[in-house]
Amino acid sequence: MPIYNRIAELHDDMQAWRRDIHQHPELCFEEQRTAEVVAEKLRSWGIEVHEGIGITGLVGVLKGQGDSTRTIGIRADMDALPMQELNEFSHKSKIDGKMHACGHDGHTAILLGAAKYLSETRNFDGTIHFIFQPAEEGGGGGDAMVKDGLFKRFPCDGVYGLHNMPDKPYGTIHLRPGPLMASADMVEMTVHGKGGHAAHPQFAKDPIAIGVQLYTALQTIVARNVSAVDNAVVSVTMFEAGTAQNVIGHSAKLTASIRTMTAEIRDYIEDRVREICSGIASAHGTTIDVDYQRGYPSTVNHEKETYIVAKAAAAIVGEDKIDLNPPPRMGSEDFSFMLEACPGAYLFLGTGDANHVHKVHHPEYDFNDEALSIGASIWAQLVEQQMPRS
């Protein structure tokens, strides 16, 4: 089955919705306008709307024909990034310092397109929950919605989400059962040394020298403590110390980003970071404070649901466009919180072509509107496949 004819007819509408959202980007938990636009459209199509879930999130509820108790959830994220857009096309951001550089405007338009089609046809028996989520970009909006009772109020037999991928060919689908994306943790390590005159280091405990040793030791965690077949990254991204060229400072701070695929490796790396900090501090007769903050967990697809959505996608793009064994990505995604609370799967939709070469989070990125009908058709096919009318 190719793209749904009715959804193809909606392409211009979806493009207009997407570009309007692109012009009015909103950051984490600020998505008031976007949520209002989405809610207004859903209501106009006869879809029941529940707002204020996870602060600025909302859920649209649509019941099909029949009395089936089957349910399905489909999620789109709505937030933008705090960065300046460098594009010059007519639908560029109207707000300085804010930009839809990750395609969440496209994800929202895709789900709206599917919602409009499904509201018109009702060619299913069951209940759909259209989940519009805030604050994916570091705010943990998925977690906020789950904690706000998302799946208690709107139970789902399965929940599904997608992300555009401009580094993959247009119209291809990439997903796998098990870990698909990494967890994202952060650690701040503050070395408390002893300040002094740069000409007399023997009277000081140089926090920079200690910090350099700490940096080097942290690199051995993945290189020498984690198996080569396990995916993990420890990246020290900030090293802050010193105030003058002739002064040995009193402290230094190192900040690191830590990415892992499994809970076991995640726990192990945290323990190892703490052990290294304790050992180096002891060796120098000083202290190192460790502020270890756990962020998004790994995005782990459930096996059954992975093959369910792969089947739906194959019906739209063809079996030859489905990759069920892509390498896991070390980026992170807060749809992971939903997958911890409910069975489901997440997929990547390839959007790369000659006119869309910039990766997400690039100041010249723009969502490929040609992919809107593909995404909406996949969601429509998933619903009709999983909740057929008797």
Secondary structure as GFF3:
##gff-version 3
##sequence-region A 1 390
A	DSSP	alpha_helix	5	9	.	.	.	ID=ss1
A	DSSP	alpha_helix	11	23	.	.	.	ID=ss2
A	DSSP	alpha_helix	32	44	.	.	.	ID=ss3
A	DSSP	beta_strand	48	53	.	.	.	ID=ss4
A	DSSP	beta_strand	57	63	.	.	.	ID=ss5
A	DSSP	beta_strand	71	77	.	.	.	ID=ss6
A	DSSP	alpha_helix	104	121	.	.	.	ID=ss7
A	DSSP	beta_strand	127	133	.	.	.	ID=ss8
A	DSSP	alpha_helix	141	147	.	.	.	ID=ss9
A	DSSP	alpha_helix	150	153	.	.	.	ID=ss10
A	DSSP	beta_strand	159	169	.	.	.	ID=ss11
A	DSSP	beta_strand	173	174	.	.	.	ID=ss12
A	DSSP	beta_strand	178	181	.	.	.	ID=ss13
A	DSSP	beta_strand	183	192	.	.	.	ID=ss14
A	DSSP	beta_strand	196	197	.	.	.	ID=ss15
A	DSSP	three_ten_helix	201	203	.	.	.	ID=ss16
A	DSSP	alpha_helix	207	220	.	.	.	ID=ss17
A	DSSP	pi_helix	221	225	.	.	.	ID=ss18
A	DSSP	beta_strand	232	241	.	.	.	ID=ss19
A	DSSP	beta_strand	247	248	.	.	.	ID=ss20
A	DSSP	beta_strand	251	260	.	.	.	ID=ss21
A	DSSP	alpha_helix	263	284	.	.	.	ID=ss22
A	DSSP	beta_strand	287	294	.	.	.	ID=ss23
A	DSSP	beta_strand	299	301	.	.	.	ID=ss24
A	DSSP	alpha_helix	303	317	.	.	.	ID=ss25
A	DSSP	three_ten_helix	319	321	.	.	.	ID=ss26
A	DSSP	beta_strand	322	323	.	.	.	ID=ss27
A	DSSP	alpha_helix	335	341	.	.	.	ID=ss28
A	DSSP	beta_strand	344	352	.	.	.	ID=ss29
A	DSSP	three_ten_helix	369	371	.	.	.	ID=ss30
A	DSSP	alpha_helix	372	386	.	.	.	ID=ss31
###
